[in-house]
Amino acid sequence: MRKRLAALLLLSLVLALTACRPHTVRYTETYLDYFDTVCTLTGDAESYDAFRAVSEDVRAVLERYHRQFDIYREYDGENNLATLNRCAGVQAVPLDEEILELLEFGIDMYRVTDGQLNICIGSVLTLWQGARENALRDPESAVLPNADALQEALRHTDIDALRIDRSAGTAYITDPQTSVDVGAVAKGYVAQRITELLREGGNRAYCINLGGNVSVAGAKADGDAWSVGIQDPDGNGVALTLSLTDGSLVTSGDYKRFFWYEGKRYHHIIDPATGYPADRYRSVSVVCSDSATADALSTALFCMTPEQGAALAEATADCEAYWILSDGTVQKTSDFPLL
């Protein structure tokens, strides 16, 4: 009798907890206007209205950071990175806290990666972007950037040309031919800020994807981990799947932005030592508790030897990495979270 009563009490408790558990539905919102990529928010919410409220908050954050970190266009009434580049060698520029923080992060990652991540390489990247846009517009007229122009641009990539004055709230580029390009860190930084805002608001069953920069604020509503994939560089689906409940996965690959010239692929990840695309890997993926760090390291490791990259990844807290080499073989750190 006691066992039967205990079983009935346990069943009643389970039913009560089930009845109190809110019913959730998974929703996805896609944003096409930010950071020149496709951004998505996926989350479990009790209603579409609840999800929509979170989605609009995320949209507002994307809009703000997109304007602040834009290196191509200025906006009336505000200074951004395009303003900073325009004023290089002329004057210091007052900037919002988030911009200064991103620039400081970029400088820190330059030191951590021994210069393999350099946000002051904009002069070089501009030449490659021009070549890529020309090749995509007219493949028959594809040409590489002029070698002498590349070497001259490399002379203007000194990270010390970027000066930040926290007390004045300004940044200044001392070399008029130096420009910042935060493409290797901005999306990761923004994904991390959005993830933190979701957590602070109690919205943990959410996943944000900014053009391959994936960050999750917690497990799904049912407690399961999010399944995220590493793309096969040759376009054959997913090369690898792993589970995330907190943290970020960022992949840098030679298949994302590239053009062909004389039968060779020239992609957008430029080795700061040579000024040409790094050619050891097809992709490098980093799992890290912080999306900004994962973003920066995925680019830096792409430009390092396997030995250098493994040493840096193993020495970085909460960081694991996975390499797909040019010959198709793979390398991973010891605790990379395979599914």
C-alpha positions in Angstrom: 0.0 0.0 0.0 2.8 2.4 0.9 4.6 1.7 -2.4 1.3 2.3 -4.3 0.7 5.6 -2.5 4.3 6.7 -3.2 3.9 5.8 -6.9 0.6 7.8 -7.0 2.3 10.8 -5.3 5.2 10.6 -7.8 2.8 10.4 -10.8 0.8 13.4 -9.4 4.0 15.4 -9.1 5.1 14.6 -12.6 1.7 15.5 -14.0 1.7 18.8 -12.0 5.1 19.7 -13.3 4.1 18.9 -16.9 1.0 21.0 -16.5 3.0 23.9 -15.3 5.6 23.6 -18.1 4.8 26.3 -20.7 4.2 25.1 -24.3 6.8 26.5 -26.6 7.1 26.7 -30.4 10.3 27.2 -32.3 10.5 30.4 -34.5 13.1 31.8 -36.8 13.6 35.4 -38.0 15.9 36.3 -40.9 17.6 39.7 -41.3 19.1 40.6 -44.7 20.3 44.1 -44.2 23.2 43.9 -41.8 27.0 43.2 -42.2 26.6 42.1 -45.8 25.4 38.6 -44.8 22.4 36.6 -43.8 21.6 36.8 -40.1 19.1 34.6 -38.3 17.6 34.3 -34.9 16.1 31.0 -33.8 14.4 30.5 -30.5 11.8 28.7 -28.4 9.0 30.9 -27.2 5.5 30.6 -25.7 4.0 32.6 -28.5 4.9 34.4 -31.8 4.3 37.7 -30.0 6.8 36.8 -27.4 9.4 35.7 -30.0 8.6 38.8 -32.1 9.4 41.1 -29.2 12.8 39.5 -28.8 13.4 39.5 -32.5 12.7 43.3 -32.7 15.2 43.9 -29.9 17.8 41.9 -31.8 17.1 43.8 -34.9 17.7 47.1 -33.1 21.0 45.8 -31.9 22.0 44.7 -35.4 21.0 48.0 -36.8 23.1 50.0 -34.2 26.2 47.9 -34.6 25.9 47.8 -38.4 26.0 51.6 -38.5 28.8 51.9 -36.0 31.1 49.3 -37.5 30.4 50.3 -41.2 33.7 51.1 -42.9 32.1 52.1 -46.2 29.4 54.6 -45.4 29.0 57.4 -42.9 25.6 58.4 -41.4 24.3 61.8 -40.5 24.8 62.9 -36.9 27.1 60.1 -35.9 30.7 59.0 -36.2 31.6 55.5 -37.1 34.6 53.5 -38.5 34.2 55.0 -41.9 34.6 58.4 -40.2 37.7 57.2 -38.4 39.3 56.0 -41.7 38.4 59.2 -43.5 40.1 61.2 -40.8 43.3 59.1 -40.8 46.3 61.3 -40.5 44.1 64.4 -39.9 42.5 64.3 -36.5 41.2 62.2 -33.7 37.5 61.1 -33.9 35.1 61.0 -31.0 33.5 57.5 -31.0 30.9 55.6 -29.1 31.9 53.2 -26.3 31.1 50.1 -28.3 33.4 51.2 -31.2 36.2 51.9 -28.9 35.7 48.6 -27.2 35.8 46.7 -30.5 39.0 48.6 -31.5 40.6 47.7 -28.2 39.6 44.1 -28.6 41.2 44.1 -32.1 44.5 45.5 -30.7 44.4 42.9 -27.9 43.9 40.0 -30.4 46.8 41.4 -32.5 49.1 40.9 -29.5 47.6 37.5 -28.6 48.0 36.1 -32.2 51.4 37.7 -32.8 50.0 39.8 -35.6 48.1 37.2 -37.4 44.9 39.0 -36.7 45.3 42.6 -37.7 42.4 45.1 -37.9 44.8 47.7 -39.5 45.2 45.7 -42.7 42.4 47.6 -44.5 44.7 49.0 -47.2 45.5 45.5 -48.3 42.0 44.2 -48.1 40.7 47.0 -50.2 42.9 46.0 -53.1 41.7 42.4 -52.8 38.1 43.4 -52.5 38.4 45.5 -55.7 39.9 42.6 -57.6 37.2 40.2 -56.3 34.3 42.6 -57.2 35.8 43.1 -60.7 36.2 39.3 -61.2 32.7 38.6 -60.1 31.3 41.3 -62.3 33.3 40.2 -65.4 35.2 36.9 -64.9 37.0 37.4 -68.3 38.7 40.5 -67.0 39.8 39.0 -63.7 43.2 40.2 -62.5 45.2 40.1 -59.3 46.0 43.2 -57.3 49.2 44.9 -58.6 52.2 43.3 -56.7 53.9 46.7 -56.1 50.6 48.2 -54.8 50.2 45.3 -52.4 53.7 45.7 -51.0 53.1 49.4 -50.6 49.8 48.8 -48.8 51.6 46.3 -46.5 53.8 49.2 -45.3 50.7 50.8 -43.9 49.4 48.1 -41.6 51.1 49.0 -38.4 48.8 48.4 -35.5 50.5 51.1 -33.5 49.1 53.7 -36.0 45.8 53.2 -34.2 45.7 55.3 -31.1 42.8 55.2 -28.6 42.4 57.8 -25.9 39.8 56.6 -23.4 39.8 59.7 -21.3 38.8 61.8 -24.4 36.7 59.0 -25.9 38.5 59.2 -29.2 40.5 57.1 -31.7 43.1 58.4 -34.2 44.9 56.7 -37.1 48.3 58.5 -37.3 49.2 57.2 -40.8 46.9 58.7 -43.5 47.3 55.5 -45.7 46.3 53.1 -42.9 42.7 52.0 -42.5 40.9 49.7 -40.1 38.8 46.7 -41.3 37.0 44.8 -38.6 35.6 42.1 -40.8 37.5 39.4 -38.8 36.0 40.4 -35.5 32.8 42.5 -35.9 30.3 39.7 -36.4 31.6 37.7 -33.6 31.6 40.7 -31.3 28.0 41.5 -32.2 26.9 37.9 -31.8 28.4 37.9 -28.3 26.7 41.1 -27.3 23.3 39.8 -28.6 23.8 36.5 -26.7 24.6 38.4 -23.5 21.5 40.5 -23.9 19.4 37.4 -24.5 20.7 35.8 -21.3 20.2 39.0 -19.3 16.6 39.1 -20.5 16.0 35.5 -19.5 15.7 34.4 -23.1 18.1 31.5 -23.0 16.6 29.1 -25.6 17.9 31.1 -28.5 20.5 30.7 -31.2 21.9 33.6 -33.2 23.7 33.1 -36.6 25.5 36.0 -38.2 26.8 34.7 -41.5 28.3 31.5 -40.0 29.1 33.1 -36.6 26.9 30.9 -34.4 26.3 31.7 -30.8 23.8 30.1 -28.4 22.4 31.6 -25.2 21.4 28.3 -23.6 19.9 24.9 -24.3 16.6 24.5 -26.2 13.4 24.7 -24.3 13.3 20.9 -23.9 16.8 20.9 -22.5 18.5 19.5 -25.6 21.6 21.0 -27.0 21.6 22.9 -30.3 23.1 20.9 -33.2 25.4 23.1 -35.3 27.3 22.1 -38.4 30.6 22.8 -40.0 30.1 23.1 -43.8 31.9 20.9 -46.2 34.3 23.2 -48.1 33.4 21.5 -51.4 29.7 22.1 -50.9 28.8 18.5 -50.0 26.5 19.3 -47.1 27.9 19.2 -43.6 31.4 18.0 -42.8 30.8 17.7 -39.1 28.1 18.3 -36.5 28.5 19.2 -32.9 26.4 20.2 -29.9 26.2 23.5 -28.1 24.3 24.6 -25.1 26.3 27.7 -24.3 29.1 29.3 -26.4 29.9 29.9 -30.0 31.1 28.2 -33.2 32.8 30.3 -35.9 34.2 29.0 -39.2 36.5 30.8 -41.6 36.8 29.2 -45.0 38.2 29.7 -48.4 34.8 28.9 -50.0 32.9 31.9 -48.7 34.2 34.9 -50.7 36.5 34.2 -53.5 37.2 34.6 -57.2 39.0 32.5 -59.8 42.1 33.7 -61.8 44.0 31.4 -64.2 42.4 28.3 -62.6 43.2 29.2 -59.0 40.9 30.3 -56.2 41.7 33.5 -54.5 39.7 33.9 -51.3 39.2 36.8 -48.8 41.4 35.6 -45.8 44.6 37.4 -46.3 47.9 36.4 -44.7 49.2 39.7 -43.1 52.8 38.6 -43.6 52.5 38.2 -47.4 49.5 40.2 -48.5 48.1 37.2 -50.3 45.4 34.7 -49.4 46.6 32.1 -46.9 46.6 28.7 -48.5 47.2 26.0 -45.9 43.5 25.2 -45.1 40.1 24.9 -46.6 38.5 25.9 -43.3 39.2 26.6 -39.6 36.5 26.3 -37.0 36.7 27.5 -33.4 34.5 26.7 -30.5 34.8 29.1 -27.7 32.7 30.5 -24.8 33.1 34.0 -26.3 32.0 34.6 -29.9 34.3 37.5 -30.5 37.3 35.5 -29.5 36.2 32.6 -31.7 35.8 34.9 -34.7 39.2 36.5 -34.3 40.9 33.1 -33.7 39.3 31.4 -36.7 40.9 34.0 -38.9 44.3 34.1 -37.1 44.6 30.3 -37.1 43.9 30.3 -40.8 47.1 32.2 -41.3 49.3 30.1 -38.9 51.0 26.8 -39.4 49.2 23.8 -37.9 51.7 23.6 -35.1 51.4 27.4 -34.3 47.6 27.2 -34.5 47.3 24.2 -32.2 49.6 25.7 -29.6 47.6 29.0 -29.5 44.2 27.1 -29.4 45.3 24.8 -26.6 46.7 27.8 -24.7 43.4 29.8 -25.0 40.9 29.2 -22.2 37.6 27.6 -23.3 38.8 27.2 -26.9 38.9 24.2 -29.2 39.7 24.2 -32.9 39.1 22.0 -36.0 41.1 22.4 -39.2 40.3 21.0 -42.7 43.6 21.1 -44.6 44.0 21.8 -48.3 44.5 18.1 -49.0 41.2 17.2 -47.2 42.8 15.8 -44.0 41.7 17.1 -40.6 43.3 18.2 -37.4 41.6 19.1 -34.1 42.4 20.0 -30.6 42.2 17.3 -28.0 38.8 18.3 -26.6 37.0 19.5 -29.7 33.3 18.7 -29.0 32.3 16.1 -31.6 28.6 15.1 -31.5 
